Each structure stands twice: as structure tokens, then as C-alpha cells.
Amino acid sequence: MQGHQPSDHCAQPCHALLGLRGPKSVCPKGGKEQNNFGARCSNSIALRELRDRTRWCRGSSARWGPSGRGCAVIARSAMSEDKLRVVRDRVRSFPDFPVPGVLFRDISPLLKDPVAFKALIDLLEDHLRASFPKIDVIAGLDSRGFLIGPPLAQRLGVGFVLIRKKGKLPGPTESISYSLEYGKAELEVQSDAVEAGQKVVIVDDLLATGGTMRAACELLARLKADILECLVVIELKALRGAAKLEAIRFHSLLQYD
């Protein structure tokens, strides 16, 4: 037997954890069998380093260094980097769109590729689970936030609400007007979309100048929501949109100058 399969006591096999091929399973909680690195992966520098820095013993957790962190720390980091690379590779650029001088970041290939899109939702889910013990609602911005928000909310087991452009929602609504580079725009949310005190994360595909995201934050604040974070796939750092969010926490997966 080349190694026991993952269980409640085990992580995934080492090739899945480290993005490398290897015949053995890695068990940071010391499952029923003691794991050793097999011949086919013993020459890997990454696995040799992991083997050298990790103490394995039956019936006790594998420990890495004086801090006692398990090898799963390395594994999660490697997996996240691989997924981030997959996501980044599915973003393409179009110069001079929609106007001359603008470099448009297009996520259409990312949405088209089920493996890449799953990697995206995995990364967003992992970030939120690691950052916040409790989330009540995911709010998505019109319109690409509607593509990312629902699967993320489903993963987290929470609700999803729409923040839409003016005139698109029925029933009583709250609205806010905000300035764009050329003119003004309005956002709306249904008045009963969020209850007072509910913990909300706002998601969108991209943060540019930050005007729309800030307006969304102000809109939800009127409903007395507790805004935990603004979360996007892409941040255009040169436009300094995050500065407009002021004290509100912000996170982006990909950054471009």
C-alpha cells in the first residue's frame, strides 16, 4: 500500500498538497500509519526540505520548527499559489478599451474555464474563512459582482443580496448618487435586503477609482449593516481606489499597476 488515503485525521496526498507527484499521503495529525516519502518523490527539493524540517511520530501531530506549525502550512501556501497562478493566467488585457489610453482587464476567460473559476471561488472562500469568524451576507455589485457573489455565498452558507443600478429593483429601495469621471450614477438596494447589525462582505470583479465601491459601502451603512470588507478579484493600484474606502477593510487577489 502506497499510503493511507485522506481522512478526518489526514490532509490530502502530497502531490495534491505541494503540486508535486509523490506516492505517499501526508498526515499532519498523525493518523493510524506513519508516513514516509516514497522513492519517486524523495529527490524533490521541496519534499526533502519538508521531510528535513518536519518531525513525524505516531499518535502525535507533526511539528515544523519551534512554532509547532504543521506541514499543512506549507501545503496550503503551495496550493494557494498554484490556484492564484491559474486565475491570473485567465485574465487577459485589451489596450485602448473602452476608450483610448485604457488597458481593460477582461475576466471572460476566467468565467469560461470551470477549473479556473473554481480556483477563484476557492481562494475567496479561504480568505474569508480565515479572516472572519462570522459572515451573514455577501453583497454583489452590479454587474460582475453577481457572477462571483452567489457561488461564494453558497460555499459559505450565507445569503446574497444585489446592489443594482438605479431603477432595476422592485419594491421599497434605498439609493445613493455618486460621482464618476464623467457625470453621476446611482446605486440601489432593497430596503429589507440587510438587517441592522448583519455582517456583510461586498464583492466585485475589479476596483478602479473606488467610487462605486465606496457608494455601496455608504448605501449599506444606511441600512445599519456591519461592513466587514470589500473584496475584489482585481485591483488597479495606480488609480488608488482603496484609499477612498478609508477605514473599511479591503482585499484583492490580483494587483496591477
C-alpha positions in Angstrom: 0.0 0.0 0.0 1.5 3.3 -1.0 0.0 5.3 1.8 -3.4 5.7 3.5 -6.0 7.9 2.0 -7.0 11.3 3.3 -9.5 11.1 6.2 -10.5 13.2 9.2 -7.0 12.6 10.5 -5.1 13.4 7.3 -4.5 16.1 4.8 -4.6 15.3 1.0 -1.9 13.3 -0.7 1.4 15.0 -1.0 1.1 15.5 -4.8 -2.1 17.4 -4.2 -0.7 19.4 -1.3 2.5 20.5 -2.9 1.7 20.4 -6.5 4.2 17.6 -6.9 4.0 13.9 -7.7 4.5 11.5 -4.9 3.1 8.2 -3.8 2.6 8.8 -0.1 0.0 10.6 1.9 0.9 13.4 4.3 -0.8 13.2 7.7 -0.2 16.3 9.9 -2.3 14.8 12.7 -0.5 11.5 12.9 -3.1 9.1 11.6 -3.0 5.3 12.1 0.0 4.9 9.9 3.4 6.6 9.9 4.1 8.2 6.6 7.4 8.2 4.8 8.3 9.9 1.5 8.5 7.3 -1.3 11.3 6.8 -3.7 9.6 8.6 -6.6 9.4 11.9 -4.7 12.5 11.6 -2.4 14.6 13.6 -4.9 12.3 16.6 -4.9 13.9 19.6 -3.2 10.6 20.7 -1.8 9.8 17.3 -0.3 13.3 16.9 1.1 13.0 20.3 2.8 9.6 19.3 4.2 11.0 16.0 5.4 14.0 17.6 7.0 12.0 20.3 8.7 9.1 18.1 9.9 9.2 15.6 12.8 6.8 12.7 12.3 5.7 10.3 15.1 2.8 8.0 15.7 -0.1 9.3 17.7 1.0 13.0 17.8 0.9 15.9 15.4 3.7 16.5 13.0 5.5 19.7 14.0 7.5 22.1 12.0 10.1 24.2 13.7 9.9 25.8 17.2 6.5 27.3 16.5 4.9 23.9 16.1 3.1 24.7 12.9 2.2 21.6 10.9 3.4 20.9 7.3 -0.1 21.8 6.2 1.0 25.5 6.4 3.5 24.8 3.5 0.8 22.8 1.7 -1.9 25.4 1.9 0.6 28.1 0.7 1.7 26.0 -2.3 -1.9 25.2 -3.2 -2.9 28.8 -3.0 -0.1 30.0 -5.2 -1.0 27.4 -7.8 -4.6 28.5 -7.8 -3.7 32.1 -7.9 -1.5 31.4 -10.9 -4.4 29.7 -12.7 -6.6 32.7 -12.0 -4.0 35.2 -13.2 -3.4 33.2 -16.4 -7.1 33.5 -17.3 -7.2 37.3 -17.1 -6.4 39.0 -20.5 -5.8 42.6 -21.4 -7.2 44.8 -24.2 -5.5 48.1 -24.8 -7.5 51.2 -25.7 -10.8 49.8 -24.5 -13.4 51.2 -23.8 -11.5 54.4 -24.7 -8.0 55.2 -25.9 -5.4 55.0 -23.1 -7.3 52.5 -21.0 -5.9 48.9 -20.6 -9.0 46.7 -20.0 -8.6 43.6 -17.8 -11.0 41.0 -19.1 -12.2 38.1 -16.8 -14.2 36.4 -19.6 -11.7 33.6 -20.0 -11.8 33.1 -16.2 -15.5 32.7 -16.2 -15.4 30.4 -19.2 -12.9 28.0 -17.6 -14.6 25.9 -14.9 -11.2 24.9 -13.3 -10.0 28.5 -13.1 -13.4 29.7 -11.8 -13.4 27.1 -9.1 -9.9 28.1 -8.1 -11.1 31.7 -7.9 -14.0 30.8 -5.6 -11.7 28.6 -3.5 -9.3 31.5 -2.9 -12.0 33.9 -2.0 -13.7 31.4 0.3 -10.4 30.5 2.0 -9.6 34.2 2.5 -13.0 34.9 4.1 -13.0 31.9 6.3 -9.5 32.7 7.6 -10.4 36.4 8.2 -13.8 36.4 9.8 -15.4 34.0 12.2 -18.9 35.1 11.2 -20.4 36.4 7.9 -24.1 36.9 7.4 -24.4 38.2 3.9 -22.4 38.6 0.7 -23.4 41.7 -1.3 -22.6 41.9 -5.0 -22.1 45.0 -7.2 -23.9 45.3 -10.5 -23.0 43.5 -12.6 -19.9 41.2 -12.4 -20.3 41.0 -8.6 -23.4 39.0 -9.4 -21.3 36.3 -11.1 -18.8 36.0 -8.2 -21.0 36.6 -5.2 -23.7 33.8 -5.4 -21.3 30.9 -5.6 -19.2 32.4 -2.9 -22.2 32.9 -0.7 -23.3 29.3 -1.3 -19.9 28.0 -0.3 -20.1 30.0 3.0 -23.7 29.0 3.6 -24.9 32.6 3.7 -27.3 34.9 1.8 -26.6 37.0 -1.2 -28.0 40.5 -2.0 -28.0 42.6 -5.1 -26.7 46.2 -5.2 -28.0 47.4 -8.5 -28.1 50.4 -10.8 -30.9 52.8 -10.4 -34.4 51.6 -11.5 -33.6 47.8 -11.6 -35.1 46.7 -8.3 -38.8 46.4 -7.4 -40.3 47.5 -4.1 -39.0 50.0 -1.5 -35.3 50.8 -2.0 -32.5 52.9 -0.7 -30.5 54.7 -3.2 -27.3 56.8 -3.4 -25.9 59.1 -6.0 -22.1 59.3 -6.6 -19.8 61.0 -9.0 -18.0 59.3 -11.9 -15.2 60.8 -14.0 -17.9 62.0 -16.5 -21.2 62.7 -14.7 -23.1 60.9 -12.0 -24.5 57.4 -11.3 -26.9 55.9 -8.7 -26.9 52.6 -6.9 -29.9 51.0 -5.2 -30.5 48.2 -2.7 -33.9 46.9 -1.5 -34.7 48.3 1.9 -35.1 44.9 3.5 -32.0 43.3 1.9 -29.9 43.5 5.1 -31.0 43.7 8.7 -29.4 46.1 11.1 -26.1 44.6 12.5 -25.7 41.9 9.9 -22.1 41.3 8.9 -21.6 41.9 5.2 -18.8 41.5 2.7 -19.2 43.4 -0.6 -17.7 41.7 -3.7 -16.9 42.8 -7.2 -14.6 41.8 -10.0 -12.5 45.0 -10.0 -11.6 48.1 -8.1 -10.5 51.0 -10.2 -11.1 54.5 -8.8 -13.2 53.2 -6.0 -16.2 55.4 -6.4 -18.8 52.6 -6.9 -17.4 50.5 -4.0 -17.5 53.5 -1.7 -21.0 54.3 -2.7 -22.0 50.7 -2.0 -20.5 50.9 1.5 -22.4 54.1 2.2 -25.6 52.6 1.0 -25.3 49.5 3.2 -24.3 51.7 6.1 -27.7 53.4 5.8 -29.2 50.0 6.5 -27.0 49.8 9.6 -25.1 46.8 8.2 -21.7 45.9 9.7 -19.4 46.0 6.6 -16.6 43.6 7.2 -14.7 44.0 4.0 -14.7 45.0 0.3 -13.4 42.0 -1.7 -12.4 42.1 -5.4 -10.6 39.9 -7.9 -8.5 42.7 -9.5 -7.2 45.9 -8.1 -5.8 48.7 -10.4 -3.4 50.1 -7.8 -2.3 53.2 -9.9 -5.9 54.5 -9.5 -5.7 54.4 -5.7 -9.3 53.3 -5.3 -8.6 51.6 -2.0 -7.8 55.0 -0.4 -11.4 56.0 -1.0 -12.7 53.2 1.2 -10.9 54.8 4.2 -11.3 52.7 7.3 -13.1 49.9 5.6 -11.0 46.7 5.2 -10.1 45.8 1.6 -8.7 42.8 -0.1 -7.8 42.0 -3.7 -6.4 38.7 -5.2 -4.6 40.3 -8.2 -2.9 43.7 -8.4 -1.9 45.6 -11.5 -0.2 48.9 -11.7 
